[in-house]
Amino acid sequence: MSVVVRRYTRALYELGDTQGVAERIWEDLRQFGNIFVETSDLLELAKNPLIPREEACTALETLCLHGDFHPLTTSFIKLLAMKRRLKLIPEILRDFERRIDKRLGLIRGDLETAHFMGRAQVAQLEETLSERLAGRVQLRASVNHNLLGGMVLRVGAYLMDASLETQLMMMQKKLKGLK
């Protein structure tokens, strides 16, 4: 992550935090990020230096008003357009999410399983991990059809591979070591 991204994100986060609207700005940024990625015209606006900055700002301001964004979010997006830094939006989103998560004591993770895991089972796993990691764990669960069985869990810097394939490889190494 670049120094420029950290500076922009820190400034926006601190302004939002002092005004008590950091979560609202986060929601606005996520909504804008989704629109930004899905709309080819916005990508063109970010990349094409031939589009006048004022025209880009006007178009983005209209979009922000239509999306009912907080004025701070709108000003920030316009600033990025004026500085021709809209392409930084995905990185800014990641950094802002990290800051919000840290403030809320939230630890995000990914859970891949061979078969669908019910919400109750995921919630139980989140609760167990929350106790062990001293923070509130939130998992994004998905089914990985390449897994034969078991699960792969990534939370922060931790990786737990309890997939059937990994278990069989470990067993094979142990058996080879016995000979």
C-alpha positions as CSV (number, residue, x, y, z in Angstrom):
1,M,0.0,0.0,0.0
2,S,1.4,3.3,-1.0
3,V,2.2,6.3,1.2
4,V,-0.3,8.4,-0.8
5,V,-3.1,5.9,-0.1
6,R,-2.3,5.9,3.6
7,R,-2.3,9.7,3.7
8,Y,-5.6,10.1,1.9
9,T,-7.2,7.4,4.0
10,R,-5.9,8.6,7.3
11,A,-7.1,12.2,6.6
12,L,-10.6,11.0,5.6
13,Y,-10.8,8.6,8.5
14,E,-9.7,11.1,11.1
15,L,-12.1,13.7,9.8
16,G,-15.0,11.2,9.8
17,D,-14.1,10.0,13.2
18,T,-14.0,13.4,14.8
19,Q,-17.4,14.2,13.3
20,G,-18.7,10.8,14.3
21,V,-19.5,9.7,10.8
22,A,-16.7,7.3,10.0
23,E,-19.0,4.3,9.6
24,R,-21.3,6.3,7.3
25,I,-18.3,7.3,5.2
26,W,-17.2,3.7,5.1
27,E,-20.7,2.7,3.7
28,D,-20.6,5.5,1.2
29,L,-17.1,4.5,0.0
30,R,-18.1,0.9,-0.3
31,Q,-21.2,1.9,-2.4
32,F,-19.0,4.2,-4.6
33,G,-16.4,1.4,-4.9
34,N,-19.0,-1.0,-6.2
35,I,-20.3,1.5,-8.7
36,F,-16.8,2.5,-9.7
37,V,-15.7,-1.1,-10.5
38,E,-19.0,-2.0,-12.3
39,T,-19.3,1.1,-14.4
40,S,-17.0,1.4,-17.4
41,D,-17.7,5.2,-17.8
42,L,-16.3,5.8,-14.3
43,L,-13.2,3.8,-15.1
44,E,-12.8,5.9,-18.2
45,L,-13.2,9.0,-16.1
46,A,-10.4,7.8,-13.8
47,K,-8.0,6.9,-16.7
48,N,-8.6,9.4,-19.4
49,P,-6.6,12.6,-19.0
50,L,-8.5,14.3,-21.8
51,I,-11.6,14.6,-19.7
52,P,-11.5,18.0,-18.0
53,R,-11.2,17.8,-14.2
54,E,-14.2,20.1,-13.6
55,E,-16.4,17.9,-15.8
56,A,-15.3,14.8,-13.9
57,C,-16.1,16.6,-10.6
58,T,-19.5,17.6,-11.8
59,A,-20.4,14.1,-12.9
60,L,-19.1,12.6,-9.6
61,E,-21.0,15.2,-7.5
62,T,-24.2,14.3,-9.3
63,L,-23.5,10.6,-8.7
64,C,-22.8,11.3,-5.0
65,L,-26.0,13.4,-4.6
66,H,-28.0,10.6,-6.2
67,G,-26.4,8.1,-3.8
68,D,-27.2,10.3,-0.8
69,F,-23.5,10.3,0.2
70,H,-22.3,12.3,3.2
71,P,-20.9,15.7,2.2
72,L,-17.5,14.7,3.5
73,T,-17.5,11.6,1.2
74,T,-18.6,13.7,-1.8
75,S,-15.8,16.2,-1.1
76,F,-13.3,13.4,-0.8
77,I,-14.3,11.8,-4.1
78,K,-14.2,15.2,-5.9
79,L,-10.7,15.8,-4.5
80,L,-9.6,12.5,-5.8
81,A,-11.0,13.4,-9.2
82,M,-9.3,16.8,-9.2
83,K,-6.0,15.2,-8.3
84,R,-6.6,12.5,-10.9
85,R,-6.3,9.8,-8.2
86,L,-9.7,8.0,-8.6
87,K,-7.8,4.8,-9.6
88,L,-6.7,4.6,-5.9
89,I,-10.3,3.9,-4.8
90,P,-9.8,0.1,-4.4
91,E,-6.7,0.6,-2.2
92,I,-8.3,3.3,-0.2
93,L,-11.3,1.0,0.5
94,R,-9.0,-1.7,1.8
95,D,-7.1,0.7,4.1
96,F,-10.3,2.4,5.3
97,E,-11.8,-1.0,6.1
98,R,-8.7,-2.0,8.1
99,R,-9.0,1.2,10.1
100,I,-12.7,0.7,10.8
101,D,-12.1,-2.9,11.8
102,K,-9.3,-2.0,14.2
103,R,-11.5,0.6,15.9
104,L,-14.3,-1.9,16.2
105,G,-12.0,-4.7,17.3
106,L,-13.1,-6.8,14.3
107,I,-10.9,-9.4,12.8
108,R,-12.0,-10.6,9.3
109,G,-11.3,-14.0,7.9
110,D,-12.1,-16.4,5.1
111,L,-13.4,-19.9,5.5
112,E,-13.4,-22.3,2.6
113,T,-15.2,-25.6,3.1
114,A,-15.8,-28.6,0.9
115,H,-19.5,-28.6,1.6
116,F,-22.0,-25.9,2.6
117,M,-21.6,-24.9,6.3
118,G,-24.7,-23.6,8.0
119,R,-24.8,-20.1,9.5
120,A,-25.1,-21.6,13.0
121,Q,-21.9,-23.6,12.5
122,V,-20.0,-20.6,11.1
123,A,-21.3,-18.5,14.1
124,Q,-20.0,-21.1,16.5
125,L,-16.6,-21.1,14.8
126,E,-16.5,-17.3,14.9
127,E,-17.3,-17.3,18.6
128,T,-14.5,-19.8,19.4
129,L,-12.0,-17.9,17.3
130,S,-13.1,-14.6,18.9
131,E,-12.3,-16.0,22.4
132,R,-8.8,-17.2,21.3
133,L,-7.8,-14.2,19.3
134,A,-9.2,-11.5,21.7
135,G,-11.3,-9.8,19.1
136,R,-14.6,-10.2,17.3
137,V,-14.0,-12.5,14.4
138,Q,-16.2,-12.2,11.3
139,L,-15.8,-15.0,8.6
140,R,-16.7,-14.9,4.9
141,A,-17.7,-18.5,4.3
142,S,-17.5,-20.1,0.9
143,V,-17.6,-23.5,-0.7
144,N,-14.5,-24.6,-2.5
145,H,-15.4,-27.5,-4.8
146,N,-11.7,-28.4,-5.2
147,L,-11.5,-29.5,-1.6
148,L,-12.2,-33.2,-1.1
149,G,-13.2,-32.6,2.5
150,G,-12.4,-30.4,5.6
151,M,-11.8,-26.7,5.5
152,V,-9.2,-24.0,5.1
153,L,-9.4,-21.0,7.5
154,R,-7.5,-17.7,7.1
155,V,-7.9,-15.2,9.9
156,G,-5.4,-12.3,10.0
157,A,-1.9,-13.8,9.7
158,Y,-3.2,-17.2,10.7
159,L,-3.8,-20.1,8.3
160,M,-5.3,-23.3,9.4
161,D,-5.5,-26.0,6.6
162,A,-7.6,-28.8,7.8
163,S,-8.5,-30.0,4.4
164,L,-8.5,-33.7,3.6
165,E,-5.8,-33.4,1.0
166,T,-3.4,-31.7,3.6
167,Q,-4.3,-34.3,6.2
168,L,-3.5,-37.2,3.7
169,M,-0.2,-35.5,2.7
170,M,0.9,-35.2,6.4
171,M,-0.1,-38.9,7.0
172,Q,2.0,-39.9,3.9
173,K,5.0,-38.0,5.2
174,K,4.7,-39.7,8.6
175,L,4.4,-43.1,7.0
176,K,7.5,-42.5,4.8
177,G,9.4,-41.4,7.8
178,L,8.7,-44.7,9.6
179,K,10.3,-46.8,6.8
